[in-house]
Amino acid sequence: MPFQKPHCRRLLLLLTFIFCASLGAYAQKTRDQLEREKSENQNKIKEIQSILRQTSSQKNVNLGQLKALNQQINTYKKQIDLLSDDLDLLNKELQVLEKKKQTLDGNLGKLKTEYGHMIYEASKRNVYFNQLVFLFSSGTFNQFVLRYKYLKQYTEARQGQVKEIEALQAQLLAERRRITVKQNQQKNVLDTRVTENTKLEGLKVKQNEVIQELSQKEVELRKQIAENKRATDLLEANIRRIAERERRERIERERKEREEREARRKAERERLAKENAEREKKGEAAVAAEPEEEAPVTSGGMSEEETTLASSFTASQNRLPWPVKGFVSGHFGQRPHAVLKGVMVDNLGVDIQTTAGEPVRSVYDGVVLDVTEMPGMGNVVAIQHGNYMTIYAKMNGVTVRAGQKVKARENIGRVATDTDGTSELQFQIWKNTSRLNPENWLMHR
């Protein structure tokens, strides 16, 4: 029957729209992720710009300025890569919209052709008169009712076609608008990428100028390297002294616990022997000795609280909060010097460059082991987390003291600023007497 065809079309259109909507939902998820990454990287650019302004305010160029420039170049490169990803995604979204538009165009054309054919056929005869003849020529009343229902369904089918055409036209208009919006977005992203490329080229020029100027200060840079080496060696010696002190104290605690345990066992054996001797005199049966308590699993002399803390700290790898805002300006281990060729520098932890006076926070719950002031390192705070230890150097305005318990993200002082205008925190993580790479412990930024 003719009025059954629109129902089939509706089902086909519904399936088409569900497919297109699912593509759009997938693209939207990717879009949300990309926009979040772009926003986070843009915040990094602003943060580093503030650090760069601080180091660039000095009359003479310095390593802090070069490090900030290097980091800013890296963030701009990432932003340009993200903008390229954005363009790729916009192209894919436009392709989906174009396919959807073509599908809608095709379906609309079919509906219009079919509806036009129906109107043409109806115009060749008096539809109203033929319908009346059709109804009143019924042989019985039941036949009359059935013919009436048929004509009603036929009329509803035609009205449904009109509504489908109107709905498709509205959807087609909406898709055309979406395509226009995406095309405008595409143009804006292209313009932004050109702008960011221009900024990147300017930063590279500035970077080369700073490197050239610093290269002419080789004697001064080597002197600075030697001073940093002395300060680093002194800091490492102090950390190992603290770690060794803690080791000896744990060994002593473990020895005392073992002696106390043996003393309790001996006293219990003597008590039982005396009691059995008296029972023997009275002719009573001897009392059997109770099983001796088992020695606890060794914890390296740590208390139960310290063992729990060490275990939870271990589980926090890659999830520790940053001790200060900023970026890693000096990586862990041996690295080539930023300017002097063939010169290697060793870092016990990581340097995190930030803005002047930025608050420093503990990365985890713990107990302050030591607070001291050291040449070239400013104030140094050591915090114990079971058999782990975190070190915060190049600080001033320390607000904690030895023996104090601290919580994760609790302020412990502020970062210091050197004579070159560079504000840089030296952050380290140790397990017993072994140093670890902090970048493997801090959450990704």
C-alpha positions in Angstrom: 0.0 0.0 0.0 1.3 3.5 -0.7 1.1 4.8 2.8 3.5 2.1 4.1 6.6 3.5 2.3 7.1 6.6 4.5 7.4 4.3 7.5 10.3 2.5 5.9 11.9 5.8 5.0 11.5 7.0 8.6 13.4 3.9 9.8 16.1 4.4 7.3 16.5 8.1 8.2 16.5 7.2 11.9 19.3 4.7 11.4 21.3 7.3 9.3 20.9 10.0 12.0 21.9 7.5 14.8 25.1 6.6 12.8 26.0 10.3 12.2 25.3 11.2 15.8 27.6 8.4 17.0 30.4 9.8 14.8 29.7 13.2 16.3 29.9 11.9 19.8 33.2 10.2 19.2 34.6 13.4 17.6 33.2 15.5 20.5 35.1 13.3 23.0 38.3 13.9 21.1 37.5 17.6 20.8 37.0 17.9 24.6 40.4 16.2 25.2 42.2 18.4 22.7 40.6 21.6 24.0 41.7 20.6 27.5 45.3 20.0 26.4 45.4 23.3 24.5 44.1 25.1 27.6 46.6 23.4 29.9 49.5 24.2 27.6 48.4 27.8 27.2 48.5 28.1 31.0 52.0 26.8 31.0 53.0 29.4 28.4 51.6 32.2 30.6 53.4 30.7 33.7 56.7 30.5 31.9 56.2 34.1 30.5 56.0 35.3 34.1 59.2 33.4 35.0 61.0 34.7 31.8 60.1 38.3 32.6 61.6 37.9 36.0 64.9 36.5 34.8 65.0 38.9 31.8 64.7 41.9 34.1 68.4 41.5 35.0 70.9 43.6 33.1 73.1 40.6 32.3 71.9 37.4 30.6 72.0 34.3 32.8 71.4 30.6 32.7 68.0 31.0 34.3 66.9 33.2 31.4 68.2 30.6 28.9 66.4 27.8 30.7 63.1 29.7 30.7 63.6 30.5 27.0 64.2 26.8 26.2 61.1 25.8 28.1 59.0 28.5 26.5 60.2 27.3 23.0 59.1 23.8 23.9 55.7 24.9 25.1 55.2 26.9 21.9 56.2 23.9 19.8 53.7 21.8 21.7 51.0 24.4 21.2 51.7 24.5 17.4 51.5 20.7 17.4 48.1 20.8 19.2 46.9 23.4 16.7 47.9 21.1 13.9 45.9 18.3 15.6 43.0 20.7 15.9 43.1 21.3 12.2 43.1 17.6 11.5 40.2 17.1 13.8 38.3 20.0 12.2 38.9 18.4 8.7 37.5 15.1 10.0 34.5 16.9 11.6 33.8 18.7 8.4 34.0 15.4 6.4 31.4 13.9 8.8 29.1 17.0 8.4 29.5 17.0 4.6 28.5 13.3 4.5 25.6 13.9 6.8 24.5 16.8 4.6 24.8 14.7 1.4 22.7 12.0 3.0 20.1 14.6 4.0 20.2 16.1 0.5 19.6 12.7 -1.0 16.7 11.8 1.3 15.1 15.2 0.8 15.3 14.9 -2.9 13.7 11.5 -2.9 10.9 12.7 -0.6 10.2 15.8 -2.8 10.2 13.6 -6.0 7.8 11.2 -4.5 5.5 13.8 -3.0 5.5 15.7 -6.3 4.5 12.6 -8.1 1.7 12.1 -5.7 0.4 15.6 -6.1 0.6 15.3 -9.9 -1.4 12.1 -9.9 -4.0 13.7 -7.6 -4.3 16.7 -9.8 -5.3 14.6 -12.8 -8.6 13.6 -11.1 -11.0 15.1 -8.7 -9.6 13.4 -5.6 -12.4 14.6 -3.3 -15.1 13.4 -5.7 -13.4 10.0 -6.2 -13.0 9.5 -2.5 -16.8 10.1 -2.0 -17.6 7.7 -4.8 -15.2 5.2 -3.3 -16.9 5.5 0.1 -20.5 5.4 -0.9 -20.1 2.6 -3.4 -19.4 0.3 -0.5 -21.6 -2.8 -0.5 -21.9 -3.0 3.3 -21.5 -0.8 6.3 -18.3 -2.7 7.4 -16.8 -2.2 3.9 -17.7 1.5 4.3 -15.8 1.7 7.6 -12.7 -0.2 6.2 -12.6 2.2 3.2 -12.9 5.2 5.5 -10.0 4.0 7.6 -7.9 3.3 4.5 -8.5 6.9 3.2 -7.7 8.3 6.6 -4.4 6.4 6.7 -3.6 7.5 3.2 -4.2 11.2 4.1 -2.1 10.8 7.3 0.7 9.3 5.2 0.7 12.3 2.9 0.7 14.7 5.9 3.6 12.6 7.3 5.5 13.1 4.1 5.1 16.9 4.4 6.3 16.8 8.0 9.3 14.7 7.0 10.2 17.1 4.3 10.0 20.0 6.7 12.0 18.2 9.3 14.7 17.3 6.8 14.9 20.9 5.5 15.4 22.1 9.1 18.1 19.5 9.8 19.8 20.4 6.5 19.8 24.1 7.3 21.3 23.3 10.8 24.0 21.1 9.2 24.9 23.9 6.8 25.2 26.3 9.7 27.4 23.8 11.5 29.6 23.5 8.5 30.0 27.3 8.3 30.9 27.4 12.0 33.5 24.7 11.5 35.0 26.5 8.5 35.3 29.7 10.5 36.9 27.7 13.4 39.3 26.3 10.9 40.3 29.7 9.6 40.8 31.0 13.2 43.0 28.0 14.1 45.1 28.6 10.9 45.5 32.3 11.9 46.5 31.3 15.4 49.0 28.8 14.2 50.7 31.4 12.0 50.8 33.8 15.0 52.3 31.1 17.3 54.9 30.3 14.6 55.9 33.9 14.5 56.3 34.0 18.3 58.3 30.8 18.2 60.7 32.2 15.6 61.2 35.3 17.7 62.0 33.2 20.8 64.5 31.1 18.8 66.3 34.4 17.8 66.4 35.5 21.4 67.6 32.0 22.4 70.6 32.2 20.0 71.4 35.7 21.2 71.5 34.6 24.9 73.6 31.5 24.0 76.1 33.6 22.1 76.4 36.1 25.0 76.7 33.3 27.6 79.4 31.5 25.5 81.6 34.6 25.9 81.5 34.1 29.7 83.1 30.7 29.8 85.4 31.6 32.7 82.5 32.9 34.8 80.3 29.8 33.9 83.1 27.4 34.9 83.5 29.2 38.2 79.8 28.9 38.7 79.9 25.2 37.9 82.6 24.7 40.5 80.7 26.5 43.1 77.6 24.5 42.4 79.6 21.3 42.6 80.9 22.3 46.0 77.4 23.2 47.2 76.0 19.9 45.8 78.7 17.8 47.4 78.1 19.5 50.8 74.4 18.9 50.4 74.8 15.2 49.5 77.2 14.7 52.4 74.6 16.3 54.8 71.8 14.1 53.3 73.9 10.9 53.7 74.7 12.0 57.3 71.0 12.3 58.0 70.3 9.0 56.3 73.1 7.2 58.2 71.8 8.7 61.5 68.4 7.4 60.8 69.8 4.0 59.8 71.7 3.7 63.1 68.7 4.7 65.1 66.6 2.1 63.3 69.2 -0.6 64.0 69.3 0.4 67.6 65.5 0.3 67.9 65.5 -3.1 66.3 68.2 -4.3 68.7 66.3 -3.1 71.7 63.1 -4.7 70.5 64.9 -8.0 69.9 66.5 -7.8 73.4 63.1 -7.0 75.0 61.5 -9.9 73.2 64.2 -12.3 74.3 63.9 -11.0 77.9 60.2 -11.6 77.9 60.7 -15.2 76.6 63.4 -15.9 79.2 61.2 -14.5 82.1 58.3 -16.7 80.9 60.4 -19.8 80.7 61.8 -19.1 84.3 58.3 -18.5 85.6 57.0 -21.7 84.1 60.0 -23.8 85.4 59.4 -22.4 88.9 55.7 -23.1 88.8 56.2 -26.7 87.6 58.8 -27.3 90.3 56.3 -26.3 93.0 53.6 -28.5 91.3 55.9 -31.4 91.3 56.5 -31.1 95.0 52.7 -31.2 95.5 52.4 -34.2 93.2 50.5 -32.2 90.6 50.9 -32.5 86.8 53.3 -30.1 85.2 51.9 -27.3 83.0 53.0 -27.4 79.3 54.8 -24.4 78.0 52.9 -22.2 75.6 54.3 -21.6 72.1 56.8 -18.8 72.1 55.8 -15.6 70.3 57.1 -15.5 66.7 59.6 -12.9 65.8 57.9 -10.1 63.7 58.7 -9.8 60.1 61.6 -7.4 59.9 60.8 -3.8 58.9 64.3 -2.4 58.9 63.8 -1.0 62.4 60.8 1.1 61.3 57.7 1.5 63.5 54.3 0.2 62.3 53.4 3.8 61.5 56.6 4.4 59.5 56.2 1.1 57.6 52.6 2.0 56.6 53.8 5.5 55.5 56.6 4.0 53.4 54.2 1.6 51.8 51.7 4.3 50.8 54.6 6.6 49.6 55.7 3.7 47.3 52.2 3.4 45.9 52.2 7.2 45.1 54.8 6.9 42.3 53.8 9.1 39.3 51.1 10.7 41.5 53.0 13.0 43.9 52.0 16.7 43.8 54.6 19.2 42.7 56.4 20.9 45.6 56.3 24.3 43.7 54.7 25.7 40.5 57.0 26.0 37.5 58.9 23.8 35.2 61.9 21.4 35.4 64.9 23.5 34.5 67.5 20.9 35.5 66.9 17.1 35.1 68.1 14.3 37.3 71.5 12.7 36.8 74.4 13.6 34.5 73.5 16.0 31.7 75.4 18.2 29.2 75.8 21.8 30.3 73.3 24.2 28.7 76.1 26.3 27.1 79.6 24.8 27.5 80.3 22.0 25.1 81.8 18.8 26.5 81.0 19.8 30.1 78.7 17.5 32.1 76.9 18.4 35.3 75.3 16.1 37.8 72.0 16.7 39.5 71.0 14.8 42.7 67.4 15.6 42.0 65.6 18.1 39.8 65.6 21.9 39.6 62.2 23.5 39.3 62.3 27.1 38.1 59.4 29.3 39.3 58.6 32.9 40.2 60.0 34.8 43.2 58.5 34.1 46.6 56.5 31.1 45.3 55.4 28.9 48.3 57.0 25.4 48.6 54.9 22.5 49.8 55.6 19.1 51.2 54.7 16.4 48.6 53.6 13.9 51.1 52.7 13.3 54.8 55.9 13.0 56.9 58.1 14.2 59.7 60.7 17.0 59.4 64.1 15.4 60.0 66.3 18.4 59.5 66.3 22.1 58.8 69.6 23.7 58.0 71.2 26.6 56.1 74.0 25.7 53.6 76.3 27.7 51.3 74.9 27.9 47.8 71.8 26.0 48.8 70.1 28.4 51.1 67.7 26.8 53.6 67.4 23.0 53.2 64.4 21.0 54.6 64.5 17.2 54.9 61.2 15.3 55.4 61.0 11.6 56.3 58.3 9.4 54.8 59.1 6.0 56.4 62.4 4.9 54.7 61.9 7.6 52.1 63.1 11.2 52.4 62.3 14.3 50.3 64.7 17.2 50.2 63.8 20.8 49.5 66.8 23.2 48.9 67.3 26.8 47.8 64.6 28.0 50.1 64.1 30.9 52.5 61.4 31.8 55.0 61.1 28.2 56.3 58.0 27.7 58.4 58.7 24.2 59.9 61.1 22.8 62.5 62.8 19.4 63.1 60.5 16.8 64.6 57.3 18.5 63.3 54.7 16.4 61.5 53.5 17.8 58.1 50.8 16.9 55.7 50.9 16.6 51.9 50.6 20.0 50.2 51.4 21.8 53.5 53.5 25.0 53.1 57.0 24.6 54.5 58.6 27.9 53.2 59.3 29.9 50.1 61.6 29.5 47.1 64.7 31.7 47.2 65.9 34.0 44.4 69.6 34.2 43.5 71.6 37.3 42.5 70.8 36.6 38.8 67.1 36.9 39.5 66.5 33.1 39.1 64.0 31.5 41.5 64.8 27.7 41.5 63.9 25.0 43.9 66.2 21.9 44.2 64.0 18.9 44.9 65.3 15.4 45.7 63.9 12.0 46.7 65.9 9.4 48.5 65.2 5.8 49.7 67.5 5.1 52.5 70.9 6.1 51.0 69.9 5.8 47.3 68.8 8.8 45.3 65.8 8.5 43.0 64.6 10.4 39.9 61.9 12.8 41.1 60.4 13.0 37.6 59.3 9.3 38.0 57.4 10.2 41.1 55.8 13.6 40.4 52.5 13.7 38.6 52.7 14.5 34.9 52.2 18.2 33.9 
